[in-house]
């Protein structure tokens, strides 16, 4: 392994810096997408890399995990060749214990590290092992202790340390959490997971420890203990060929299937037999050359476990530093893969959310095209019909009142006609006076007919009718969409619906999305159709429109109408009428004067009838903006929601694209780290 992958260089390694940055990006994307973080334990602890690189121990660490009474203590005793830890079929250790080598020539000793960081030395090794046992130490004392360190004169522990953990399923959950905490903190390079053959197929255990092993791909050795129980003296028995262990329904295949991504090897082991063999071997090292003895080491699983260590550390532990680097790179590669899966999940969720927003946008566009658009067209045509009907009434009222005014002031016209002075200032003044009399008569007639008030009332009725019709169409479309969403079936179009109505959209309603698209409109309609709210809105709108009309279309007429309580459209029309009404061509009236009073009055009436198309257009122009504004007010909330959805969808798509890029980067990084680990 080159200098670039030495332990000293790992802390500033660019690939690990990139991994940390990418992990942070994935965590942000996952939170934004509301991904179930419980599915990705690696996201819950993004500081693990710093802890691994800054851990105090420089030794290769083996952590032993398993259920309560799964043979953890017996396994460790077998490696030492002595009964250091007391095994039991009941929960034993309630504290994490760390076994490591004492300095050469130094007596064995033990110390406890409190959760506060304070270290206390035990008087003896026996006192320390007694403190570890739940049966001999109150739980509150054990829970105040983070770990017990056992410094042993064990050559086997040179450059190694072993971490023994409380069992999973302990009656005190705090002890179980202590074991999981060590796994989460990654204070180890190799995980030994012990099982008894009859209790190995435990899915709950696999799940709980599996969450803590998210970064441990290929770093777990499954040790099935007690494999020679009752058959230790049968030299022909080999657990590696026992169908009950290695057959299709055996524990070996089951572990490989359920721990496949984490598993390095499965070893069939017998701790009691191994402990006796190791003890004999230490007493007589020459046994290591004895073929029969070597066969026993193979049969008990000890030799296979040693080969697993040698493959990592070398024959004489000369590759410990390389093994530590490889361990970190492997975990980083596993972390990159795990985080990449979270990025992929975030991308999928974000794309689904973007699709949901798109469904709402498409549903809204369909509602606008098939319901709101036709409704607006019908509304506009009805306003045009109303304008034409009322302009007919208006020109009749105006023509009659103007003719009456001319007849009443026939003498004034006669004076103008006999004047020898051609259009002097006196004549102009007389013309203005006549025009004023005509205007006053017209205004008075319009007022007595309550034209503006009735026009405003008709406008409000028509607006309300159309909004109610729109509400009915929207509700029907929403209900059909809801039914389509529940049944998945096509809802038939009602052949009795008018063309352009809601029926056109019902046949291919967009299920639940359509219902969501119209909800904001219906809510706004309900507000606008509520009597008190509608009255208050009309009053405010009339006041605002009256001010605008007074400025744009004749201040005097608009004020006059406003004082009579007419609405916004009527106020605008009042100004328009006044402008169209004056001035009359007085010169023409003087010429017609000689034809007689009756002919003159008919001329005035004809003048107004001839201008009726103009009044049609002017009244429509005064009414339609108010009608369109009423419809737009109803739709404004939904349209604002639509614009917001478009922005949200764009952000979802952008985040999904980012998640996809991060996913690819993490997979590329995982491959590079794996390659470096093998190199």
N, C-alpha and C positions, 0 to 999 in steps of 0.2 A: 504494500500500500504506500503510495507516494507521499511526499511531504505535504501536499495539499490536503491530505486526509489524516494528518496526524492529530492527536488529541488536542494539542496546543492550538492548532489552527482552526479547530472546529468552531470556536466561539465567534470568530469573525467571518466564517465561511459565507460567501455570497449566496450560495444556494439555500442555506438555512435562513439567511436574512430575507431572501425572496419568499421562502415558505411561510415565515412569520407574517410578512405583509399580505400575501395572498390569503392566509387564514383569516386575517382581520377583515379583508374585503368580503369573504364568504359569510362571515358572521353578520356583517352589516346587511348583506343582501338577504340572508335567511331571515333576519329580524324584520326587514321591510316586507318580505313576502309572507310573513307569519307562518314560516315552516315550523312543524312540530320539532322543536329542538331536542326532545327526548329521543328522537330517532337517530340523532347524531351526537353521541357523547363527546366526540372530539371537539365540538363547538363549545362545550360547557367549560373547558379549561384550556384557554389558548396560551397560558403562561408556562405550560409544562416544559417547553423547549429551554427556556431560561433556567428552570430548575435543574433539568438534566445536565446542562452544560456547566452549571455552577455548583453541582452537588459536592459535598465535602469528601466523600469517599473516592479514592482513586483505584479501588479494587473492583474486579468483576463480581457482580452481585447476582445471586440466585435467590428468588423468592418462592416460597412453598405455600401453596394455597389449597383449599379443599373444604368439603363439608366438615362439620363437627365429627370427630372420631373417624376420619377417613384415612388415618395412618400417617399424618404429617410428622408427628414427633418420632414415631417408629422409623420412618424413612430417614430422618436426619440422624438418629442414633445409629442406623445401619451404616451410614457413610463414615461415621466416627469410630465405629467398632466398639461402642460402649453405651451404656444406658445413662445418658446425660439428662435427657428430658423424660419425664414420667408420662407414658401413654395411658389412656383410659378409654372405656367405651362411653363415658360421659364427657361433657364439655370440660376441657382442661385449661389450656392457656387462655388467659383473658388479656394478655399484653403481648405486643409484638416483641419478639426476641431476636437479636442480631448476634450471630456467631461469627467471630473473626479471630485471626491469629494473634496471640500475644507476642511481644518482642522476644527474641531468642534469650534464653536464660532467665526470663522473667516468670514468676509464678503465675498460675492462672488466677484470674479475679473477675468480678462482675460489678457492674454499676447500672444505676437506673437514671434515665433522662426524663425529667418531669416535663409536663406540657408547657411550663414556664421557661424551659431551657436549663434549669438548674440540674446539676449532676450530683448524685449521691452514690458513694461506693458501698457495696454490701460487705458484711464482715466475712462471708464465706460464699463459696459457690453453691453450697447446699441451701443457704438462706435465699440466694437469688432464684434458684429453681423452685423453691417453695413459694416465693412471692409470685411466680408466674402462674401457679395453680389456683384456679378459681375456688377450689375446695378449701384452700388454706389462707386466702387473702380476701378481705372484704372488697366488694366490687368498687366502692367509692375510692379506695386506695389505688386500685388498678387503673381506674379511669383517669386518675390524675397523672398517670405515668405514660409517656409517649412510647418508650421502648426500653427494654433491658438489654444491655450489651454484655455478652459473655466472651471474655478474652481467653482463648484456649491455646495450649501448647499442642497444636495439631499441624504437622507439616502439610497435611492435605489442604489446609486453609490458606496456604501461602498464595498471595495475590487474589484470594477469593474471600467472599463473605456470604453467609447464608441468612436469609430473613425468614423466620417462622411466624406465621400469622394466626390469630384466632380463627376458629372455624366459621364457615358460612352456616347460618341457621342457628347460631347461638341464641340461647334464651334471652340474653341481654343484647338488644340491637346495637348498643354502643360498641360492643366488642366486634360485631360484624362490620360496623362502619370503619373500625380501625384497620381491618384487613383491606377493605376496598379503598381506603384512603391511600395506603401504600401503593396499591396498584395504579391509582389515578396519578400519583406523584411520579410514577415511573422510576422508582428507586431500585431498579433491577435491570439486568441484561438478559436473564433467562428465567422463565416461569416454569416451575414444576407443579403440575396440578395432579393431586393424588385422588384416587378413587378406590373403593372396594368393588370387586366384581359385581356383587349383587345390588350395589347402590349407584353404579356408574351412570346408568341411563336416566339421569335426573335433568329434565328439561329446564326446570326452574333454576337450578344451579348454573346450568350453561348460560341462561339468559342474564342472570345477575352478574356473574363474573365476566360474561362476554361483553357487557357494556363497558366494563373497566379495562378491557383488553383491546380497545378499538385500534390502538397503534401497534399491537403485538403480532402482526402477521408473521407466521413462521417462527415465533419465539417461544412456543409452549411445548413442553414435553409432558405428555399424559402418562402418568405412572399408575398402573393398576396393581395395587398391593395385595398381599395375602394369596398370591397365585399358587403357592405350593402347600397351602394349608391342608393337612391330612394326607399329603402325597409326597412329603419331603424325602422319605426313605425309598420312594419308588424311583430308581435311577432311570427307568425307561420313560418316565413321564416328563414331557416338555410342554409348558404352557403355550409356547409359540405354535404348537401344532394341535392344541385342544380345540375341537369344533365349537365347544360352548363359549370359548373366548374369541376365536378368530373366524368362526363361521358367519354365514350371512346375517344371523340374528344375534351374533356375539357382541361383546362390549367393544372389541377392537374396531370393527367396521362402523359401529354406532358413533364412537368417538371421532373417527376420521370424517364421517359424514357431518357431524354437528360442530366439530372444531376445525374443519378443513382449512379455513383461511388463517387460523392461528397456529395450527399444529405443525411441529417439526417432526415429531416421532411419537409412537406409542410403545411403551415398555411394560412388559409383564414382569412383575417384580415381587419378591417376597422379602420384606424388611427383616424379619426375625432370622431367616436363614442367612441373609447377607451380613447382618451384624456379627453372627458367629464366625462366618468365613473371614471377614475383615479382621476380626480379633485374632484368629488363628494365623492369618497372613502376616500380621504385625509381629506376632510372637515368633514366627518362622518365615522370613522373607523368601526362603528357597522354594516354598510352595508355589510361588508364581511361575515356576518352571515345570511344575507337575501337571501332566496332561489331564489326569482325573480331576485335580483341583480346579484347573482352568475350565473344565467342562461344567463344574458346579457353579463357578462364577457366571458362566454363560446362561445356565438353566435358571438361575435366580434373578437375572436381569441386570446384575451389577456391571458386567463387562459391557453391555450395550449402553448403559448410562455413561460409563467412563469414555466410551468411544464418542458419544454425543458431545461431551466436554472437550475431548481431545481435538475433535474436528473444529472447534472454535478457538481453543486456547493453545493448542500445540501439545506435544508429548510432555514437555517439562514446563508448561505454562509460559513458554517464551513469547507467545503471541497475545498476551493479555491486553496490551495497549491496542493492538490491532483489533482484537475482539471487541473491546469497548467502543472503538470508532465504528466498527461494522454494526454493532448493536444499535448505536445512535442513528446511523444512516438507515438501517432497516426500519427503525421506528419512525424516522422522518419520512421515509418512503411510504410506510403504512399510513402515517398521518396524512400525507398528501393525497393518497387514494381515498381515505375516509372523508377528508374535506372536499375532495372533488365530487364525491357522491352527494354531499350536501349542496354543493354548487349546482349540480345537475337537478337535484330536487327543487332548489330555489328557481332555476330557470323554468322548469315545468310549471310550477305554481304561478310564476309571473306571466307565462304565456297563457295559462288558463284564465288568469285575471284579466289579461288584455283581451282575450276572446270574449269574456263576459261583458266587458265594456263595449266591445265591438257589437255584440248582440243588441245591447241597449241602444247604441247609436243607429244601427240598421233599423231596429224596431221604431225608433223615433222618426227616422226618415220615411219609413213606410206609413206611419201614422200621419205625418205631414202631407205626404203625397196622396194617400187614399182617403183620408178623413178630413183633415184640416183644410187642405187645398180646395176640395170641392165645396166644403162648408163656407169658405171665404168667398168663393165665386157666387154661390147662391145668395149669400148675405149682400154682396155688392149689387147684384141684379135687383134684389128687393129694395135696396136703398135707392137705386136708379128709378124704380117704379114709384116709390114714395115721392121722390123729387119731382117726377113728371106730374103726378097727381096733385101735389101741393102747388106746383108752379101754375097749373091751370086755374086753381082757386085764387092764387095770388094775383095773376094778371087781371082776372075778372074784378077782384076787389079794387085793385089799383086803378084799372081803367074807368070803372064806374065812379069812384071817388074823385078821380082827376077830372072826368067829364062834368061832374056836379060842380066842382070848383070853378071850372071854366064858365059854366052857365051862370053861376052866382056872381062871377066877376066880368060878365059880358060888357058891362059899361066901361070897365078899365081898358078892355081890348079896343072898344070903340074910340076911346080917347087917344090911344096909341095910333090907331088907323087914321084919325083926322089930323094928327099933328103935322104942322108944316115944317117942323124941325126934323131933319133926317138923322135919327139915332144919335141924339145928343146925350149928354150925361143924364138929362132928365128922363129920356126914353129908356136908357139902360137901367136907371133906378126903378122905373115903372115895371120893366121886364123882370127885374129881380124880385120885386114885390109880388108879381103874379106867380113866379116860380115858387116863392115861399108859401103863398096861399095854396098852391097845388100840393106842395110837399106836406104842408100841415094837414091838408085834407086826407091825403093818402095815409100818413102816419096814424091819423085819428081812426080811419076806417080799419086799418090793419089791427090797431089796438082793440077796437070794439069787437072785431071778429076773433080776438084771442089767437091770432094766427101763429105767432111765435111760441106761445105756451102750448098750443095743441100740436104744433110741429115737434116740439121737444118731447111731449108726452108720447107721440106716435113713435118718435125715434127710440125712446127708452123701451117702449113695448116691443118694438121690432128687435132691438138689441137683446133684450131678455129672451125673446122667443128663440133667437138663433143660438144664444149661449146654452139654453136648455136643450135644444135639438143637438148641439154639439156634445153636450154632456151625455145625452142618451146614446149617441153613436159611439162615443168613447167607452162608455160603460159596457155596451154590448160587445165591442171589440175586445175589451179587457176580459170579460167573462168567457168569451169564446177562446181567447188565447189561453186562459187558465185551464179550460176544459181540454184544449189541445195538449197542453203541457202535462195534464194528468193522464190522459188516455193515449196520447201519441197518434190519435186518429185525425183524419181530415174532417173538418166541420163543414157541412154543405152551406153554400150561399143561399140566402133567402131570395127567391126570384121576385118577391114583391117589393124589394128595396129599390129606391130610385137609383138611377145610374149616378155614379160619382159619390154615392153615400157610403156609410160604414160597411155595407154588404160587400163592397169590392175588396175589402181588406180581410174579411172574416174567413174566406176560403183558404187563405195561406197565412193565417195569423202566426206570429212567431212565438207561440206558447208563452212561457213565463216572462220572456223578455219584453213582449208586447205589453203585458200587464204592467210591468215596471215602467215602461216608457210613458204610459198615459197617467200614471198615478199622480205625478206632479201637476199635470194639467187639470185633472179632476179636483185636486186639492185647491188649486187656484180658482177654478170655476165655483166651487162651493163657497169660497170667500166672497167672490164677486156677486153671487146670487143671493147671498144672505141679506135680508132687507136692511138692517141698520147699517151694515158696512157699505152696501150699495148706495144708500141715501147719503151717507157721509162722503163717499167718494165722488158722487155726482155733484154735491154742493161745492166741494173743493175744486173739482174740475171746471165747474161753471164759473167760479170766481177767477181762476187762472185764465181760462179762455176769454172771459169778458174783458180782462185787462189787455190781452193781446189784440182782441177785436177792436177795442177802443182806439188802439194805436194805428192799426192797419186799415180799418174799414170805416172810419167815420166815428169820431169820439162821441158826438152828441147822440146819434142813433143807438150806438152800442150801450151807452149809459142808460138810455131810456129803456131799452129792452132788459138790461140787467136789473133795473129797479122793479120791473114787473115780474122778476123771478124766473125768467126763461133760462134754458140750459145753454151749454157751451155751443152747440151747433147753431141754435137759434140766434145767439148773440153774434156769431160770425155772419150769418145770413142777413141780419139786420143792417150791418154795415154795407154789405154788397148791394142790397136792395136800394139803399139810400144813394149809393153812387150811380147805379144804373138809372134811377128815377130822375135825377136832375143833371143838367138843365134842359128844359124844353126849348125847342126852336121857336122863339117868340115871333120871329119874322114870318115864319110859315103860318102860325096861328092868326096873325094879323091879316094875311092874304085870305085865309079861309073864313075870316070874320064876315066877309061880304056875302058868303053863301048861306048864312043864317045860323041861328043858335043850335038847331038840331043837328045840322050837318057838321057843325064845329065839334059838338060833343062826340059824334060818331067818329070823327077823325082822331080824337084823343083815344077813344077806346081801341080803334084799329091799331094805333101806334103801339099800345101795350100787347095786343094779341100778336102783332108781328114780331115782337121781341121775346115771345114765349120760349123759343129754343135757348135763348141766352139765359133766361131764368131757370130753365131746366138744368142747364150746365152749372149755373152759379149755385143753385140750391144743392145739387149733387156734390159739388166741390166743397160746400160747407158741411154737408152731413157725413160724407164718406171718411174723411180723416178721423172724425170722432168715433165712427163705427169701427174703423180699422184699429184705432187706438184701443178701443175696448177689447177687441180680439187679441191684440198684441199684449195687452196687460195680462190677460189670462194666460197667454203662452210664455210670457217673459221668464217666469220661474223655471219652466221646463227647458226653455232654450238655454238659459244660464246653466242649468244642470247638464245639458248636452255639451256645451262648450267645456265645462269642467271635466266631463267624461272623456272628451277627446284629449284633453291635456293629461289626464290620468293614464289613459291607454298609451299615449306616447311615452310617458315615463316608465310604464310597465315594460314596454317593448325595449326601451333603452337599457333598463336594468337586466332584462332577460338576455340581451346581447352581451352585456358585461359579464353576466354569470356564465354564459357559454364560453367566452374568452378565458375567464378564470379557470373554468373546468379543464379546458385544453392545456392551459399553462401548468396546472397542477399535475395532470397526467404525464406531461412531458417531464416535469421536475421529478416525479416519482420514478420514472424510467431512468433518468440520469443518476439519481441517488442509488438506485438498485445496481446500476452498472458500476458505480464507484465502489459500492460495498463489495461486489464480486472481484473488483480489481485489486 
